[in-house]
Amino acid sequence: MGESGGAGGGGNWGKPFMGLLGVLDSLLSIFVFAPLVVFYWRGCWQLMDTYLFPENKLYSTFTSLGIGVLSGLLFCLIQGPLSSLCDHSRRPILHLLISRLYTLIYCVCVVNHWRGVWNVWDFYTGTSWQSGATSFGIGLLALALTRGLKNILAPPFLVVPDHPVGYFSVPTLFQAEVCAARCSSHAFLNVFLSHKYYF
């Protein structure tokens, strides 16, 4: 007797179905998720330009950088307590509410970090092709040397679905366990280096 078809059954329909699913997945990533991420980033960045000390670009830039760096360190340090407090299997409603609030706040902080670094670079080096080439070279080389080159990927090549398991986990360079209550120097260095180089 032959096996039943289906995606997981390994039957006659398995490979064509998975191939079609792969094409649809790629099309969704390229034509839906990537533009939506760009819309979000552009909108958030533009709101920061408009409302975050618009009369003083340098102050606005360093405020964004401060928001990004400090909040990034904070989010890395509280990932364990948040995961425990908002365990999806025990408190699904709390997990849903906190995870969405967490995402909204964290995303604004990440855009601020990008905006701060980007504008500091523009402020001190200008926007010439030489500045662009230097930025490209430093970023590429430093990421390659720290084995973090994959961090350049973003939509449409990287799509991360919302899933309750590990929602608050922030991957770090050394994968050291981080505890907000008692931070060892190794754990703090792990968070600092991961946040500094990969955001």
N, C-alpha and C positions, 0 to 999 in steps of 0.2 A: 504494500500500500504506500502511496505517495504521501509526503508531508503536506499539511495544509499550508496555503499561501499566507501572506501577511508580512508585515515589516519585520517582526521578530521571529517568524516561523522558519525562515530560511527556504521557503518554497519558491515557486516560479515568480511570484510577484514581489519578493523581498528586495532584490537588487534594483529593479526599475523604480519601485516605490521609494527606496532610499535615495536613489539618484535624483528623482523628481523632488523629493523633500529637500535634498541638498541645494538644488537650483533655486527652489522657492525661498529657502533660508538665506541664500546669498542675495537674492533680489530684495528681500525684506531688509536685510542689513544695509544694502547699498542705497535703496530708494526710499526707505521709510526711516529706519533708526538713525542712519548717519545724518540726514538733513534735520531731523528733530533734535539731535544732540547739538548740531551747529546752531539751530534756532535758539535753543536754551542758552548756550554759551554766549552767543551774540547779544541776546536780550539782557542777560545778567551783566555782562561786561558793559553794555551801553548804559544800563541803570547805574552802575558804579561810576561811570564817567559823568553822568548827570547829577547824581545825588551825593557822592562821597567827596566832599570838599572840591567842587568843580572850579572854584576860584583859585585854587593852588594845586597845580598838577603834581608837583613834587611831593607835597604833603599827602595828596590823595594816593599817589603811587606807594609811598612807604607805609601808609595806613593799610592799603590792600595787602602789601607784603607781610606786615605784622599780623593781620587777621589770618592770612593763609598759613603762615609758619606756626603761630601759636595754636590755632585751632587744629591744625594737622597733628601736632604733637599731642594735644589733648585727646583727639579722637583715637589715636594709637594707644594712648594710655588707658582709656576707658573701655576698650573693646571687650575685655574679659568681664568686667562687672555688668556691662550692658547685655552681653550674651547670657549671663546667668539670670539677670533680672527679667529679661524679656524672652525667656525660653519659649519657643513656639509651641512645643508639645504640652507645656503646663499652662501657659497664659497666651493663647492665640490672639485675643482681642488687644491686649497690651502690646504684644509683639507687632501687630499690624499698625497700631497708632504710633508707637515709638519709632518703629523702623521707617515709616514715611516721614515723620518729623526729622529724624536723624538724617535721612537722605536729603531732604530739602536744605537743612542747615549745612551739612557737609558739602553739598554741591556748590552752594554760594561761597563757602570757604575755599574750595579748590579753585573756582574761577578767580577769586581774589588773589590766590597764590600765583596763578598763571599771570594775571594782570600785573601784579607787583613785580615779578621777575622780568616780564616782557618790557614793562615801562621803564624799569631801572636800566635795563640793557639799552633801550632806545635813548634814554636820557644821557647816559654816560658815553655811549659809542656811536650814537646817531643811527640813521637808517640806510646807510650806503650799502653797496654790495659787499664791501670789505667787512662791514659789521655783520652782515648776514652770513658770509663765509666763515668768519671767526666763530660766531655763535653755533653754526652747523658743525664745524670741526670740533670745537670743545665739547659740545653735547654728545656727538657721536663717539668720540674717543673716550670720554669719561664713562659713558654708559657701557661701551664695549669692555673697558678695563675692569669695571665692577660687575661684569656679567649681568647687566640690566638692560641690554639692547631691546629686548622684547617690550619694554615699557613704552617705547615710541608708538606701538600699535594703539590704535583707537578706532572707533567706528569709521568706515564700514567693515574693518577687518576684525574687530573685537566687539562682541556683543555679550553683555553679562545679564542674564535674566534675573528678575527678583525671585529669590528662593529663600525660604526661612532658615535653612541650615547654613550656618556660617555667615549670616547676613551682616553681622557687625565685625567680622574678622577683617583685619587690615594686614595683607601680606607684607612682611618686612624682609630686609636683606639677610639677616642671620637666622630668621625664624625662631628667635628666642621668645620664651613666654614672658609676657608683659603683665605686671601687676601694678595697679595704680596705688595701692596701699603701701607697698614696700618695693621700690624700684632699685634693683642692683645697678651697678655702673654698666654692666654688660647689657642689661635690658634697656637702659636709657640710651646707650650708644647705638644699640640696634634700632630703636625708634628714631633717634635723631638722624642717623646716617640714611636710613631708608626714606624718611620723609624729605630730607634735604636733597638727596640725589634723584629720587624718583618722582617727586611731585614737581 
